[in-house]
Amino acid sequence: MPHLQTSSNKGYQSPSNQLHQEPTTLNSQPSLPSVPSLATQPDHHRHHHPTTHHHCVATLKGHASCISSIALAGKFLYTGSSDKEIRLWSRSTLTSESDDEYLTAYREFAGNGAVKSLVVFRDKLISAHQDHKIRVWKIDSPKSDHHKFTRLATLPTLSDRALKLLAPKNHIQIRWNKKCTWVHVDTISALALSRDESLLYSVSWDRTLKIWRTTDFKCVESVSNAHDDAINAVALSMDGDVYTGSADKTIKLWRKNSGETKHSLVATLDKHNSGVNALALREDGMVLFSGACDRSILVWEKDHGGNMVAMEVLRGHTKSILCLAVVKDLVCSGSTDRSVRIWRGVDRTYSCLAVLEGHKGPVKCLTAVTEQYNPADATSSYLLYSGGLDSDIKVWKIPVPLL
């Protein structure tokens, strides 16, 4: 789970305590202060899009504990769980349209505690863990249906650690009023790759942002005390901007200007009323979505000066937002209310297209991909993969009418 503030996490309950699912609605709830709301829009704008006819294609079973991370790469789906297990699934087997289908998958155990984040590039899988480590795996036979993982490195590498261990400047202050070395000293909550895949960004509950070079996995930059509380999410824009979301209720924008070697803080976005759990960027980097414990999804747009401005708030979830995913013009959100919502924005007006229900626990992670365009009925079809604290991965087919 993201690091959640006790004072602000009123909506979260553990799966065992969620005995009653609360009713869902396509309508929005009241806005956050100083942010426009869907509720303020005329009805013909708010309900501009028809509800989609989605359905669950398959339920992937096999994990014995909560699904904590998920990633797509070509023909394969990668999932990580809270009992340190990583599984690889072949998407070509997801052809049956029946629920509760048991599908086998290659699996690997690594580290201690949850696998918090997964990213794939080329023939490598990178995993972030609750035991404060990042692990790099080589994916053998990446073009066949028979895989295995070979561990290439654990970050920080021994040589990197030895070079930096003794330097006083590499000792940082952490939230327990102790000093430690520059390495991550708490759960690594999220990873992100730069567009050219040359850099890996990691954030942690120890409040730091770190940047690693993917050629030799050396840490090339570390931003200590990046936030006042645990960092739960990171997102990278096409232009190199870095966004971090934290339990301190803020989103921070970091940028490395021309001629500079280090990132600097450009802006602090502070419209949320509680801890920020999830971030997602539109492909062009002009729109940022953020989800928080206050049950809201904020829509931020970049103005002509490069500043992010809160333009809209999407409400409908009845509990904390835990994850977000963007595919084309759709925004997908998962919540502790056990549902996934599909949103679409046109001319800065957003509406909820669908509410996906079926998970028996909070929805922790999401990823989505375009499946096909159907000229016969003028729709595009998307596949959405959702992982829950009920240990299930669900595959949803979502047809969306073209504009």
N, C-alpha and C positions, 0 to 999 in steps of 0.2 A: 504494500500500500504506500501511497505518498506519505510524507511526514505531515501529520495533521495537527493543527493547534487545538488543544483541549478547549480553550475558551471559545473558539469559533466553529468548531466542528459539531454543531448541534445535529446536523442531518445524518451523521454516520452511525451505523450500528453494525456489529459483527454479524456474519451470516447466520449464526445460530439464534440471534435475537430477532431476525426479520421473519416474523410469523405471519404478517399480513402485508400483502402488496397494496400500495396505495393507488387509487384510481389515477389514470392518465388522461390527458387532454391535449388536443392540438393547439389550444389557445395559450397565449403567453400570460405570465403573471406580472405584477407591478414591477416597474423599473428600479434600478439602482439610482441613487441621487445623482443628478446632473448628467444622466445618460439617457438619450431617447429610448423609448420602449416600443415594442411591437404593439402593446396595448394602446398606444397613442395614435396608431395609424388607422385610417379608415378601413372598414371591414373588407372592401373590395380589393384593397392592397394587401391586407394581412392574409387573406385566403386566395391569393392570386393563382396558386398552383393547386391542382387536384391532388387528393391523397393517392399515394402509389399503392399498387397491389403487390406487396412484397411477400416472400415466403422463405422458410428455412429449407435449404437444400440438404444439409447434413449436419449432424452433431458428432464431433470428433471426440472419442473417449480413449483414455489410456493414461493420462496423467492422474496421479494419486493425490495431488494437492492443488492448491489454488494456482490458476494461470496468472503469471505476473508480467509476461512480456510476449510480444508477437512481432514477426517481421515477414515480409514477402520478398522473394527474389526469383524472378522467372517462373519456372514450373514448380517451385517448392515453397512450402510454408514452414517457418521455424517458430517454435514456441518454447518458452521457459516457464518454470514453475517455482513455487516457494520451497520445494524440497530439493533444490539445486539441480533439477533435471532439465536438459535441453532435448527437444524432440524435433525431428525433421519429417515432414509429411509431403508426399507427392500429390500435387494438385490434380494430376491426371486421373487419380482414383476417385475424385469427388464427382462422380457422374450419377450416382443414385440419388433420387429425390425422396429419400426416406429419413425420418428422424432417428436418432439413437443408433446410428450405424457405427459399429466398432471398426476402426481402421488402424492397421498396424503402422508403426513408424520407427525409424532408426532413433536411438536415444543415447545420451551421454550424460554422465554425472560429473559435476565440477564444483569445487569450492565448498563453502559452507553457507547455508541460508539461500534466500530467494535469488533467482536470476532476474534482475530488475529491468534490463534493457538489452535489446539485440539489434545489431546492424550488420548488413551483408554488403561486401564489395569484392568484385572479381571472384576469386576462389577462396575468400576468407570470411569467416564469421567472427564477430567481436561481441563478447558478452560482458555485461557489468553485473556485479554481484553484491550481495549484502555483506560479504566478508571483506569489503573495501578494495577488492581487486578487479582489474580488467583482464580478461583472457582472450587471446587471439588463437583462432583455430583455422587450420587448413581444411577445406572441404575436398576430400578425395572423390574423384569421379563426378565432377559437378554436372556433367551432361547426361548421366545415366540415372536409373532409378535405384541404384545401389550405392549408398554413401557410407562414409565413416569420417569422423573428425579426428584430426591429429593436432594436438596442442603445440603451437609454435612459440608462444611467449605468454608470460604473466606480467602485467604492467603494475608498477614500474619494474623494468628489468633489473637484474642484479648489478650490472655495470652502471646503469643510470643511477641506481640507489647509492652505490658506493661513491660515485663522483660528487653527489650532492649532500650526502648524509651529514658531513661535519661542518659545512658552511653555515655560520649563524644566520645569514640572510634567508636560508631555506627552512628556518623554524618559524612556524606560524602559531597564532593564538586561536584556539578552538573554543567552542561554546561551553565546555566544562571547566573553563579557567585554567587549562593546562596548555603547555607548549609541546609541539611534536614536530617531526620532520615534515617536509613539503608534500609527502605522499598523502593520498586520501586516507582519512582516519575514521570514516563512518561510511554507511551504506552509499554506494554509487547509484544514484537514482535514475540517471538518463544519459544516453549517448547520442551524438549526431555527427555525421560526416560532412565535410565541406563539399561543395559542388564538384570540384575536380578530384575528390577523394584523397587529397594529399594530407589532410589534417583531420584528426578525430577530436571532438570536444566531449568532455565529461563534466558532470556536475554531481554534487554530493550533499548529503545531509550535514557534512562538516562545513558548509557554507562556501566552498571553494568552486571555482571554474578552472579547469585545466585543459591544455591543448597539447596533443601528441602528434608527432610526425609519423605518418603511416609507412614510410620507407624503412625506418629502423626502430619505430615505436619509442622514440625518445620524447620526454616531456620538454616542450620548447617554451611553454609559458604557463604560469600559475597565478591566478588572481585570488588572493586570500581575502577573507571577509567580504566576499562579493555581495552578500546579503546579511541581514540581521538574524536570520533563522535558516533552517534547512532549505536547500534548493531541490525542487521536485521535478523541474522540466527545463529543457533547452531546445531551441529551434534556430535554424540557420537560414538566412535569406540568400537569394542568388547573388546579391551585391556584397556579401560578406558580413552583413550585420548579424549580431548574435543576441538572442533574447533568452533571458533566464527567468523562471517563475518560482516563487518561494512561498514558504509558510509564513513569511513576514507580511503577506498580503500584496506584495508588489511584483511588478515585472520590470526588469532592467534591460536596457538596450546598450550593447557594447559595440565599439567600432574601432578598427585599426585604420587610422587615416594615412594618406599617402606620405611616405617617408618615415613613418613610425614603425617601431619594431614590436610594440605592445598594444594591446587593446585598452581603450579608456572608456569610462562610463559617459554615455551621451545623454541618456534620459532615464527617468524613473516613472513608470506608469502605475498609478495608485488608485484606480477607481473601484477595485474589488473590496468587499467588506470582510473578507476572510482569506485564508491561505489559498494560494494558486497551485493547482495540482497538474494542469495540462496546458500545453501550447501547441498550436499548429498554424502553419503559414500556407497561404495560397501559393500556387506554383510561381507566380511572378513576383512574390515577395511584397506586394503592395497592401495585402490585408492579413492581419494577424488575428487569430482566435484564441481566447484564453478561458479556461474553465476553472471554477473554484468551489470551495466548500459552501459558498453562499448560494449555490444552486443555479448560478447564472453563467452564461457564456457571453463574454464581451467581444464585440467586433471592433477592431482598431484598423484605421486606414491611414496610409502614409500620405501626408499633404505635400505640396510643392516644395516645401522647405526640408523634406525628409523627416518630419516629425510625425509620430504616431498619435492619432487622435481617436478617442472612443466615440464611435458613431452609433452603435446599436447594442442593445442587450437582448439576448435570446433566453426566454424563460419558458419552462414547461416541466423540467425535471423537478421532482419533489424532494430530492436529496442531493448530496454533493456530486459535482462533476469530477470524474476520475480520469477520463481519457478523451482525446479528440483525434480525428483523422480527417484529412481533406483529400478529395479526389474530384478533379475538374471543378465544377461549380457547386459541389455538394460538401456539406460539413456534417460529420457524424460525431455523435457525443454519447459516451457511456457513463453511467451513474450508479451510485449505491442504491438507487431505487429499483435496480435490476433491469432497467430498460435501456435501449439504444434509440436515439432520435436522429432522424435524417432531416437536415435543414438545407434550404436553397435560397440564394439571394440574387435578386434581379433589380438593377437600378437602385441599389442600397436598401431594398426592401426584402426582408427575410421572412420565410414561412416554413412551418414544419410540415414536411411531406409525409412522414410516417413515424410510427412508434413501434419498435420491434420488441416483443416480449417473449420470454421463454427461458431466460436464465433464472436459476433458483438462488442466485447470490449476486452481489454487486458486480458490475461489468468493469473490469480493471484495464483492459487494453483492446485496441482496435487497429485494423489496417484495411485498406480498400483498394480495389483496382477496377479499371474499366474492362468489361467483358466483351461486349459487342454492340454494334449499331444495327437496328432492325428497321430497314426502310419500309417494310410492309405496314407497320403501325406507328412509324415515326417516333420510335423510342430508342434510348440508349440503355444498356443494361450494365449494372455494376455488381460486383461480388464484394461483400463485406464480411470480414472475419472478426469475431468478437470472442475474447477470452474472459472467463468469469471466475469469481472465487468459489464457484460450484464445481471447479475442475474441468468444466466443459469448454470446448471451442465450437462455436456455431458458425455455419456458413450460410449467409443470407443472399438471395438474389433480389436485386432491386431494379425494376424497370422504371425509367424516368422519362416522361414525355419531353421531346425536344421543344425548345422555345421558338 
